[in-house]
Amino acid sequence: MCSIFTTYSQVKEDINGNLIGPLQKNDFLKGKYKSWFTQNYNDYTPNEKILKKIKKKIRNVTVKSFIGTWCHDSERELPRFYKIMESIEFDVTKNFQMIGITRGKKTPNNLQKGYNIKQTPTFIFYKDNKEIGRYIEHSKKSIEKDILKILTK
């Protein structure tokens, strides 16, 4: 007799119902997160000129983010980040890792340990496994201009 088991990671919630641990875009396309994610994604129009520059500079870059589903800055910036990355055909399934954290900046299994996360969202950009910059909480000019600045340092 042969049996097959399918395992997949289930999204975890903290005691307040916030998503914690490893996350993917699909986690925001259902339930109580869908309305703000979809609206903020659709309402944002990135600067096409800056997108072209980002696309040229983002080769061999990976991104790790720490977001809070309880955080209004994450609600605004995460959909914008996805819109930008998908517009430039950045492989978010391969080169982007997202982790949901609690209000206390904690995760199951201490996934935040060693990253010095103080604000959400925090997007950490890496090239050749070395951190090249962070986009934290909100933009200084615009999210795409700030990302371009990180990539051109």
C-alpha positions as CSV (number, residue, x, y, z in Angstrom):
1,M,0.0,0.0,0.0
2,C,1.4,3.4,-1.0
3,S,0.2,6.7,0.5
4,I,1.1,10.1,-0.6
5,F,1.2,13.1,1.7
6,T,1.2,16.7,0.5
7,T,2.7,19.2,2.7
8,Y,2.6,22.9,2.3
9,S,3.3,25.8,4.6
10,Q,0.3,27.2,6.4
11,V,0.2,30.8,7.3
12,K,0.3,31.4,11.0
13,E,-1.4,34.1,12.9
14,D,-0.5,35.7,16.2
15,I,-3.1,36.0,19.0
16,N,-4.3,39.2,17.4
17,G,-5.0,37.6,14.0
18,N,-1.9,39.2,12.3
19,L,0.0,37.1,9.8
20,I,3.4,36.0,11.1
21,G,6.2,34.0,9.6
22,P,7.0,33.3,5.9
23,L,4.4,34.9,3.6
24,Q,3.6,35.1,-0.1
25,K,1.5,37.5,-2.2
26,N,-1.3,35.0,-2.3
27,D,-1.7,35.4,1.5
28,F,-2.9,39.0,0.8
29,L,-5.3,38.1,-2.0
30,K,-7.9,36.6,0.4
31,G,-9.6,37.3,3.6
32,K,-9.3,40.6,5.5
33,Y,-6.1,41.6,3.6
34,K,-7.5,41.4,0.1
35,S,-9.4,44.7,0.1
36,W,-6.4,46.9,1.1
37,F,-3.8,45.0,-0.8
38,T,-5.8,45.0,-4.1
39,Q,-6.9,48.6,-3.7
40,N,-3.4,49.9,-2.9
41,Y,-1.9,47.8,-5.7
42,N,-4.4,49.0,-8.3
43,D,-4.3,52.7,-7.2
44,Y,-0.5,53.0,-7.5
45,T,1.1,54.1,-10.8
46,P,4.9,53.8,-10.7
47,N,7.1,56.2,-12.7
48,E,7.9,54.3,-16.0
49,K,11.2,56.1,-16.5
50,I,12.4,55.0,-13.1
51,L,11.1,51.5,-13.6
52,K,13.3,51.1,-16.7
53,K,16.4,52.2,-14.7
54,I,15.5,49.8,-11.8
55,K,15.1,46.9,-14.3
56,K,18.7,47.5,-15.6
57,K,20.2,47.6,-12.1
58,I,18.3,44.8,-10.3
59,R,20.1,41.8,-11.8
60,N,21.5,39.4,-9.2
61,V,19.7,41.2,-6.4
62,T,17.5,39.5,-3.8
63,V,15.2,41.1,-1.3
64,K,14.1,40.1,2.1
65,S,11.2,42.0,3.8
66,F,9.7,42.2,7.2
67,I,6.1,43.4,7.2
68,G,3.4,43.9,9.8
69,T,-0.2,43.2,8.7
70,W,-1.2,45.5,11.6
71,C,0.9,48.3,10.2
72,H,-0.6,51.0,7.9
73,D,2.8,51.7,6.3
74,S,3.1,48.0,5.3
75,E,-0.5,48.2,3.9
76,R,0.6,51.0,1.7
77,E,4.1,50.0,0.7
78,L,3.8,46.3,0.2
79,P,1.3,46.5,-2.7
80,R,3.4,49.3,-4.2
81,F,6.6,47.1,-3.9
82,Y,4.8,44.2,-5.7
83,K,3.5,46.5,-8.4
84,I,7.0,47.8,-9.1
85,M,8.7,44.4,-9.0
86,E,6.1,42.8,-11.2
87,S,6.2,45.7,-13.7
88,I,10.0,45.1,-14.2
89,E,9.5,41.3,-14.3
90,F,11.5,40.7,-11.1
91,D,11.1,37.1,-10.1
92,V,9.4,37.5,-6.7
93,T,9.0,33.8,-6.2
94,K,12.7,33.2,-6.5
95,N,14.3,36.5,-5.4
96,F,12.0,37.9,-2.8
97,Q,11.3,36.6,0.7
98,M,8.6,38.1,3.0
99,I,8.2,37.6,6.7
100,G,5.3,38.8,8.8
101,I,6.2,40.0,12.3
102,T,4.2,40.9,15.4
103,R,3.9,44.4,16.8
104,G,6.8,43.4,19.1
105,K,8.9,42.7,15.9
106,K,9.0,39.0,16.6
107,T,8.3,35.9,14.5
108,P,7.9,32.2,15.1
109,N,11.4,30.6,15.2
110,N,13.0,34.0,15.6
111,L,13.2,34.6,11.8
112,Q,13.9,38.3,12.6
113,K,17.0,37.6,14.6
114,G,20.1,39.3,13.4
115,Y,18.2,41.7,11.0
116,N,17.8,44.6,13.5
117,I,14.2,45.3,12.5
118,K,12.8,48.4,14.2
119,Q,10.1,49.6,11.7
120,T,7.8,48.0,9.2
121,P,7.9,47.5,6.4
122,T,11.6,46.9,6.0
123,F,12.9,45.7,2.6
124,I,16.5,44.6,2.7
125,F,18.3,44.5,-0.7
126,Y,21.2,42.1,-1.3
127,K,23.7,41.6,-4.0
128,D,26.2,38.7,-3.9
129,N,24.7,37.9,-0.5
130,K,25.8,41.3,0.9
131,E,23.3,43.9,2.1
132,I,23.4,46.9,-0.2
133,G,20.6,48.9,1.4
134,R,17.2,49.1,3.1
135,Y,13.9,50.7,2.3
136,I,12.3,51.3,5.6
137,E,8.7,52.3,6.5
138,H,8.0,55.0,3.8
139,S,9.6,56.7,0.9
140,K,11.9,59.7,1.0
141,K,11.1,60.7,-2.6
142,S,9.0,57.8,-4.0
143,I,9.4,54.1,-3.5
144,E,10.8,53.5,-7.0
145,K,13.3,56.4,-6.7
146,D,14.4,55.1,-3.3
147,I,14.8,51.6,-4.6
148,L,16.9,53.0,-7.6
149,K,19.1,54.9,-5.1
150,I,19.8,51.7,-3.2
151,L,20.6,49.8,-6.4
152,T,23.0,52.5,-7.7
153,K,25.1,53.0,-4.5
